[in-house]
């Protein structure tokens, strides 16, 4: 299996570094990480935690979202809403026995405060909460109907609430939170996204993460990244220079380094963000021949685990699916 790390430096041409897994395991840092306005911020590849490069999922699983909880990975199924737990050290997977809902599980996020899993429900327009042990459905929060339909795509949980993107509307679904409990099932609040964000044809807001006082979300159709105030919904386009996050899907944050999965491009862009999250620069593109339309990724240890949705596969119900372990930059 070959891995490619494309490292981008401000004002310079694209550099390609090709390495086998063994070579990447012994690679050393090539310089200090500067801030977004400085020179090259990528310190290069480094050793991943022990474990296989690929984790096979059940046939026909149709993954879309992935998250971490402790030392485990959790992956939902677009086919029927089931959730599985994977051990990245052994590649063993276990389907949570009570997780199936018969509806899609799109984005997924682990809530360590309440020890549950939050799931975006796609076209159902809902946000669900499941037990992380059995997968039992605990709560359902539903957005109001909309003439253009809904597609609750991805979500993130903070101390103050769960925030989910609706890829068909300029709104977030919001479930206010406080303490360690869960509010009763019912309607989800909606928060209009205003400011720089504009709705376009195709998929709009997709992946979402929390970064300090802000939310960050990517617009798939335009490749734009937005900083969003979770209280007001006001958005600011993040200045990435002339780089577009085309086909942007899942987001994963590690300090000031944002990983953006670009699904149809079979790569993950690494963005070094400014302190105010209003600007950033792409410092690397991580790819691998094992990727097949990755949608989201989870950072665990020194690895970046990407699920392959394989959109366009002729017979998804009988197709093979897997997680690819990439070497993260820092």
C-alpha positions as CSV (number, residue, x, y, z in Angstrom):
1,X,0.0,0.0,0.0
2,X,1.5,3.3,-1.0
3,X,0.9,6.6,0.8
4,X,1.3,10.1,-0.5
5,X,1.7,13.2,1.5
6,X,1.5,16.3,-0.7
7,X,3.1,19.2,1.3
8,X,2.2,22.8,0.4
9,X,4.4,25.7,1.3
10,X,3.2,29.3,0.9
11,X,4.4,30.8,-2.4
12,X,6.0,27.5,-3.6
13,X,5.1,24.8,-6.0
14,X,3.4,21.6,-4.8
15,X,5.9,19.1,-3.4
16,X,5.3,15.4,-3.4
17,X,6.7,13.0,-0.9
18,X,6.2,9.3,-1.6
19,X,6.9,6.8,1.2
20,X,6.2,3.2,2.1
21,X,4.6,2.6,5.5
22,X,8.0,1.6,6.9
23,X,9.7,4.7,5.6
24,X,6.9,6.9,7.0
25,X,7.3,5.3,10.3
26,X,10.9,6.5,10.6
27,X,10.4,9.9,9.0
28,X,11.6,12.9,11.1
29,X,10.3,16.4,11.3
30,X,11.6,18.8,8.7
31,X,11.2,22.1,10.6
32,X,9.3,24.1,13.1
33,X,5.6,24.8,12.7
34,X,4.9,28.5,12.1
35,X,1.6,30.3,12.4
36,X,-0.8,30.8,9.5
37,X,1.1,33.9,8.3
38,X,4.5,32.3,8.5
39,X,6.4,29.7,6.4
40,X,5.6,26.0,5.9
41,X,3.7,24.8,8.9
42,X,3.9,21.1,8.1
43,X,6.4,19.2,10.2
44,X,6.0,16.1,8.0
45,X,4.9,12.5,8.6
46,X,5.5,10.8,11.9
47,X,5.0,7.4,13.5
48,X,1.4,6.1,13.8
49,X,0.2,4.2,16.8
50,X,0.5,0.4,16.4
51,X,-2.3,-1.2,14.4
52,X,-3.3,-2.3,11.0
53,X,-3.5,0.1,8.0
54,X,-7.0,-1.2,7.1
55,X,-10.1,-2.2,9.2
56,X,-12.7,-4.2,7.2
57,X,-16.4,-3.4,7.9
58,X,-19.3,-5.8,7.4
59,X,-20.3,-6.4,3.8
60,X,-22.9,-3.8,2.7
61,X,-22.3,-1.6,5.7
62,X,-22.3,1.7,3.7
63,X,-20.4,3.9,6.2
64,X,-20.5,7.7,6.3
65,X,-19.6,8.9,9.8
66,X,-16.8,8.0,12.2
67,X,-15.9,9.2,15.7
68,X,-13.6,8.2,18.5
69,X,-14.5,7.3,22.1
70,X,-11.6,6.5,24.3
71,X,-9.5,4.0,22.3
72,X,-12.3,2.9,20.1
73,X,-13.8,4.0,16.8
74,X,-17.6,4.2,16.1
75,X,-19.0,4.0,12.6
76,X,-22.6,4.4,11.5
77,X,-24.4,2.8,8.6
78,X,-26.3,4.7,5.9
79,X,-28.2,1.4,5.1
80,X,-30.1,0.9,8.3
81,X,-28.7,3.2,11.1
82,X,-26.7,0.5,12.9
83,X,-23.5,1.5,14.7
84,X,-20.4,-0.6,15.2
85,X,-17.4,-0.3,17.4
86,X,-13.9,-1.0,16.0
87,X,-10.6,-1.6,17.8
88,X,-7.9,0.1,15.8
89,X,-5.2,-2.0,17.4
90,X,-6.7,-5.4,16.4
91,X,-9.1,-4.4,13.6
92,X,-11.9,-6.3,15.4
93,X,-15.4,-4.8,14.9
94,X,-18.6,-5.4,16.9
95,X,-22.0,-4.2,15.8
96,X,-23.9,-2.6,18.7
97,X,-26.8,-5.0,19.0
98,X,-29.7,-2.5,19.6
99,X,-28.5,0.3,17.3
100,X,-30.5,-0.4,14.1
101,X,-33.3,2.1,13.4
102,X,-34.1,1.3,9.8
103,X,-33.1,4.9,8.9
104,X,-29.7,6.3,7.9
105,X,-26.9,7.1,10.3
106,X,-24.9,9.9,8.6
107,X,-22.6,12.0,10.9
108,X,-21.7,10.6,14.3
109,X,-20.1,12.2,17.4
110,X,-19.1,10.8,20.8
111,X,-20.3,12.6,23.9
112,X,-17.9,11.8,26.7
113,X,-19.8,13.9,29.2
114,X,-23.0,11.8,28.8
115,X,-21.3,8.7,27.5
116,X,-23.6,8.5,24.5
117,X,-23.3,8.7,20.7
118,X,-25.1,11.4,18.7
119,X,-26.2,10.6,15.1
120,X,-27.3,12.8,12.3
121,X,-30.4,11.3,10.6
122,X,-30.1,12.5,7.0
123,X,-33.3,13.0,5.1
124,X,-35.4,12.1,8.2
125,X,-34.5,15.6,9.5
126,X,-33.6,14.3,12.9
127,X,-30.8,14.0,15.5
128,X,-30.6,10.8,17.5
129,X,-28.9,9.8,20.7
130,X,-27.8,6.2,21.3
131,X,-26.2,4.2,24.1
132,X,-22.5,3.7,23.3
133,X,-22.6,0.2,24.8
134,X,-25.7,-1.4,23.3
135,X,-26.7,1.1,20.7
136,X,-30.1,1.5,22.2
137,X,-32.0,4.6,20.9
138,X,-32.3,7.0,23.8
139,X,-33.6,10.3,22.3
140,X,-34.8,11.7,19.0
141,X,-34.9,15.4,18.1
142,X,-36.6,16.4,14.9
143,X,-36.3,19.6,12.8
144,X,-39.5,21.1,11.5
145,X,-40.5,20.1,8.0
146,X,-39.3,22.3,5.2
147,X,-40.7,22.5,1.6
148,X,-37.1,21.9,0.3
149,X,-36.7,18.8,2.5
150,X,-34.0,18.2,5.1
151,X,-30.7,16.5,5.1
152,X,-29.1,16.5,8.6
153,X,-25.6,15.6,7.6
154,X,-23.1,16.0,10.4
155,X,-23.0,17.2,14.0
156,X,-20.8,18.2,16.9
157,X,-21.5,18.2,20.6
158,X,-20.3,21.0,23.0
159,X,-21.0,21.8,26.6
160,X,-23.9,24.0,25.5
161,X,-25.6,22.0,22.8
162,X,-25.5,19.6,19.9
163,X,-25.2,21.4,16.5
164,X,-26.0,19.7,13.2
165,X,-25.7,20.9,9.6
166,X,-28.7,20.7,7.2
167,X,-27.1,20.4,3.8
168,X,-30.4,21.6,2.1
169,X,-31.0,24.7,4.1
170,X,-29.2,27.7,5.6
171,X,-29.9,26.4,9.1
172,X,-28.4,24.4,11.9
173,X,-30.3,22.0,14.1
174,X,-29.6,22.7,17.7
175,X,-30.3,20.7,20.8
176,X,-29.5,22.9,23.9
177,X,-27.6,21.0,26.6
178,X,-26.7,21.7,30.2
179,X,-25.3,19.5,32.9
180,X,-24.9,15.8,32.2
181,X,-28.5,14.9,31.3
182,X,-30.4,14.8,28.0
183,X,-33.5,16.8,27.3
184,X,-36.6,14.8,26.4
185,X,-37.2,13.8,22.8
186,X,-39.0,16.4,20.8
187,X,-38.4,19.2,18.3
188,X,-34.9,20.4,17.7
189,X,-34.3,24.1,17.6
190,X,-33.3,25.7,14.3
191,X,-30.6,28.4,14.0
192,X,-30.5,30.3,10.7
193,X,-26.9,30.7,9.3
194,X,-26.4,34.3,8.3
195,X,-23.5,36.5,7.3
196,X,-21.1,35.4,4.6
197,X,-22.8,32.0,4.0
198,X,-25.0,31.8,0.9
199,X,-27.1,28.8,-0.1
200,X,-26.3,27.3,-3.5
201,X,-27.4,24.4,-5.6
202,X,-26.1,21.0,-4.5
203,X,-24.8,20.1,-1.0
204,X,-24.3,23.0,1.3
205,X,-23.0,22.9,4.9
206,X,-21.6,19.4,5.6
207,X,-18.9,18.7,8.1
208,X,-18.8,20.6,11.4
209,X,-16.5,20.9,14.4
210,X,-16.1,23.1,17.5
211,X,-13.0,25.3,17.7
212,X,-12.8,27.4,20.8
213,X,-15.9,29.7,20.9
214,X,-16.7,29.0,17.3
215,X,-18.1,26.3,15.0
216,X,-16.4,25.6,11.7
217,X,-18.3,24.1,8.8
218,X,-17.5,23.3,5.2
219,X,-19.8,24.0,2.2
220,X,-19.4,21.0,-0.1
221,X,-20.7,22.6,-3.3
222,X,-18.3,25.7,-3.2
223,X,-15.3,24.4,-1.2
224,X,-15.7,27.3,1.3
225,X,-15.0,27.0,5.0
226,X,-17.0,29.1,7.5
227,X,-16.5,30.2,11.0
228,X,-20.0,30.3,12.7
229,X,-21.0,31.9,16.0
230,X,-23.1,29.1,17.7
231,X,-25.2,31.6,19.6
232,X,-26.3,33.8,16.7
233,X,-25.6,31.8,13.6
234,X,-23.5,34.6,12.1
235,X,-20.9,33.2,9.7
236,X,-17.6,34.5,8.4
237,X,-15.9,32.9,5.4
238,X,-12.4,31.6,6.4
239,X,-9.8,33.1,4.1
240,X,-7.8,30.2,2.6
241,X,-6.1,32.2,-0.1
242,X,-6.8,30.6,-3.5
243,X,-7.3,27.1,-2.1
244,X,-10.9,25.6,-2.4
245,X,-11.9,22.7,-0.3
246,X,-13.8,21.1,-3.2
247,X,-16.0,18.2,-2.2
248,X,-15.4,19.0,1.5
249,X,-17.1,16.5,3.8
250,X,-16.1,15.5,7.3
251,X,-14.0,17.8,9.5
252,X,-11.6,16.8,12.3
253,X,-9.7,19.2,14.5
254,X,-6.3,18.7,16.3
255,X,-5.3,21.9,18.0
256,X,-5.0,24.6,15.3
257,X,-4.8,21.9,12.5
258,X,-8.1,21.2,10.7
259,X,-8.4,18.0,8.6
260,X,-10.9,18.4,5.8
261,X,-12.0,15.2,4.0
262,X,-12.5,15.8,0.3
263,X,-14.6,12.8,-0.7
264,X,-14.5,12.6,-4.5
265,X,-10.9,13.8,-4.6
266,X,-9.8,10.9,-2.3
267,X,-7.7,13.0,-0.1
268,X,-7.6,14.9,3.2
269,X,-6.5,18.6,3.3
270,X,-4.7,19.8,6.4
271,X,-5.4,23.5,7.2
272,X,-3.4,25.4,9.7
273,X,-5.8,27.9,11.3
274,X,-5.1,31.4,12.6
275,X,-5.9,32.0,16.3
276,X,-9.1,33.8,15.4
277,X,-10.2,31.1,13.0
278,X,-10.9,33.7,10.3
279,X,-8.0,32.6,8.1
280,X,-5.8,29.6,7.5
281,X,-3.5,28.0,5.0
282,X,-3.5,24.5,3.5
283,X,-0.2,22.9,4.5
284,X,-0.7,19.3,3.2
285,X,-2.9,17.0,1.2
286,X,-2.9,13.4,2.6
287,X,-3.9,10.6,0.2
288,X,-3.6,6.9,-0.2
289,X,-4.4,4.3,-2.9
290,X,-6.6,2.6,-0.4
291,X,-9.1,5.5,-0.3
292,X,-12.4,5.1,-2.2
293,X,-14.6,8.2,-1.6
294,X,-13.8,8.9,2.0
295,X,-16.4,10.9,3.8
296,X,-15.2,11.5,7.3
297,X,-12.1,10.9,9.5
298,X,-11.3,10.5,13.1
299,X,-8.0,11.4,14.8
300,X,-6.8,8.8,17.3
301,X,-3.2,8.6,18.6
302,X,-1.0,9.6,15.7
303,X,-3.3,8.1,13.0
304,X,-6.2,9.5,11.0
305,X,-8.9,6.9,10.3
306,X,-11.0,7.6,7.2
307,X,-14.2,5.7,6.3
308,X,-14.7,4.9,2.6
309,X,-18.3,5.4,1.5
310,X,-17.6,4.2,-2.0
311,X,-20.4,6.3,-3.5
312,X,-21.3,5.1,-7.0
313,X,-20.6,1.4,-6.2
314,X,-23.1,-0.6,-8.5
315,X,-24.4,-2.8,-5.7
316,X,-23.9,-1.1,-2.3
317,X,-25.8,-3.8,-0.4
318,X,-23.2,-6.4,-1.3
319,X,-20.1,-4.3,-1.6
320,X,-17.0,-4.3,0.6
321,X,-16.3,-1.4,2.9
322,X,-13.4,-0.5,5.2
323,X,-11.6,2.1,7.2
324,X,-8.2,3.4,6.0
325,X,-5.5,4.5,8.5
326,X,-3.6,7.5,7.2
327,X,-0.5,9.1,8.7
328,X,-1.5,12.5,10.1
329,X,0.6,15.6,9.9
330,X,1.0,18.0,12.8
